[in-house]
Amino acid sequence: MPEVVDIHDARTQFAHLVDRAHAGEEIILAKAGQPYARLVPLAPARKREFGFLAGTVELGDDFEDEAMRPLSAEELADWE
């Protein structure tokens, strides 16, 4: 069961409460005796892996033909 700490008391113990939350403890902050907020640890950041979409994207057979052709003068002008 998470500990309930009054907001006024939490002001004086904030650094200690943050350390406890970082260690995995859940702390409920109360205002006027009612639960008001929750202090919990952050989930660890996920590292993105290259190739996570492998096998989910399909390219048409003519993709390279279209993509590798030189741009026309008009297309080059549009980019500039």
VOPAGU-2260 file (C-alpha; in pm, 1 decimal, decimal comma):
REM VOPAGU-2260
SITE   aa  ch    i         X         Y         Z
SITE  MET   A    0       0,0       0,0       0,0
SITE  PRO   A    1     150,9     337,3     -96,4
SITE  GLU   A    2     223,4     586,9     176,3
SITE  VAL   A    3      -1,2     894,1     184,8
SITE  VAL   A    4     181,7    1220,4     259,1
SITE  ASP   A    5      11,6    1556,6     307,9
SITE  ILE   A    6     127,0    1818,3      57,2
SITE  HIS   A    7     236,2    2053,0     335,1
SITE  ASP   A    8     457,5    1779,8     486,5
SITE  ALA   A    9     583,9    1683,1     142,1
SITE  ARG   A   10     726,7    2031,5      92,2
SITE  THR   A   11     978,6    1977,6     368,8
SITE  GLN   A   12    1057,0    1618,4     263,9
SITE  PHE   A   13    1042,0    1658,3    -113,0
SITE  ALA   A   14    1399,2    1549,9    -195,4
SITE  HIS   A   15    1363,1    1245,6      30,9
SITE  LEU   A   16    1026,4    1153,4    -124,8
SITE  VAL   A   17    1169,9    1185,1    -475,4
SITE  ASP   A   18    1456,3     954,8    -379,3
SITE  ARG   A   19    1209,6     699,2    -244,3
SITE  ALA   A   20    1000,6     718,2    -561,5
SITE  HIS   A   21    1312,7     680,3    -772,8
SITE  ALA   A   22    1391,1     364,1    -574,6
SITE  GLY   A   23    1053,9     220,7    -682,3
SITE  GLU   A   24     816,4     329,5    -408,8
SITE  GLU   A   25     480,4     487,9    -488,0
SITE  ILE   A   26     381,0     786,2    -273,8
SITE  ILE   A   27      38,0     948,6    -273,4
SITE  LEU   A   28      28,8    1321,8    -208,8
SITE  ALA   A   29    -285,0    1437,0     -30,2
SITE  LYS   A   30    -446,1    1779,2      -5,4
SITE  ALA   A   31    -693,6    1836,7     275,9
SITE  GLY   A   32    -685,7    1462,3     345,8
SITE  GLN   A   33    -787,2    1364,3      -8,8
SITE  PRO   A   34    -554,8    1194,7    -259,0
SITE  TYR   A   35    -434,3    1464,5    -498,0
SITE  ALA   A   36    -130,3    1336,0    -689,8
SITE  ARG   A   37      94,0    1033,7    -717,7
SITE  LEU   A   38     473,9    1030,9    -705,5
SITE  VAL   A   39     609,8     732,8    -897,8
SITE  PRO   A   40     939,1     644,6   -1067,0
SITE  LEU   A   41     981,0     706,8   -1437,3
SITE  ALA   A   42     991,5     406,4   -1664,3
SITE  PRO   A   43    1335,8     353,8   -1816,1
SITE  ALA   A   44    1376,5     505,4   -2161,6
SITE  ARG   A   45    1349,3     253,0   -2441,1
SITE  LYS   A   46    1623,2     239,8   -2698,8
SITE  ARG   A   47    1499,3     229,8   -3055,3
SITE  GLU   A   48    1634,9     -46,7   -3268,4
SITE  PHE   A   49    1706,2     -16,6   -3636,5
SITE  GLY   A   50    1496,3    -243,7   -3849,0
SITE  PHE   A   51    1195,8    -252,4   -3617,5
SITE  LEU   A   52     967,4    -223,6   -3922,6
SITE  ALA   A   53    1141,0    -502,2   -4114,1
SITE  GLY   A   54     889,7    -709,1   -4303,2
SITE  THR   A   55     603,6    -461,3   -4257,6
SITE  VAL   A   56     676,0    -230,0   -4551,9
SITE  GLU   A   57     659,4    -347,3   -4910,3
SITE  LEU   A   58     790,5    -156,1   -5209,9
SITE  GLY   A   59     658,5    -195,6   -5560,5
SITE  ASP   A   60     869,5    -372,6   -5821,9
SITE  ASP   A   61     923,2     -43,8   -6006,3
SITE  PHE   A   62    1032,3     154,6   -5699,9
SITE  GLU   A   63    1401,5     167,7   -5789,3
SITE  ASP   A   64    1327,7     247,6   -6154,2
SITE  GLU   A   65    1128,1     556,4   -6053,1
SITE  ALA   A   66    1345,7     657,4   -5758,6
SITE  MET   A   67    1678,6     625,7   -5938,8
SITE  ARG   A   68    1592,0     817,2   -6254,5
SITE  PRO   A   69    1745,2    1165,4   -6286,3
SITE  LEU   A   70    1517,1    1459,3   -6211,7
SITE  SER   A   71    1393,1    1660,1   -6504,5
SITE  ALA   A   72    1484,7    2029,9   -6533,4
SITE  GLU   A   73    1131,9    2120,4   -6419,9
SITE  GLU   A   74    1156,1    1894,8   -6110,3
SITE  LEU   A   75    1497,2    2040,2   -6023,2
SITE  ALA   A   76    1356,0    2391,9   -6051,1
SITE  ASP   A   77    1071,6    2296,8   -5814,7
SITE  TRP   A   78    1326,6    2193,5   -5551,0
SITE  GLU   A   79    1520,7    2516,8   -5575,2
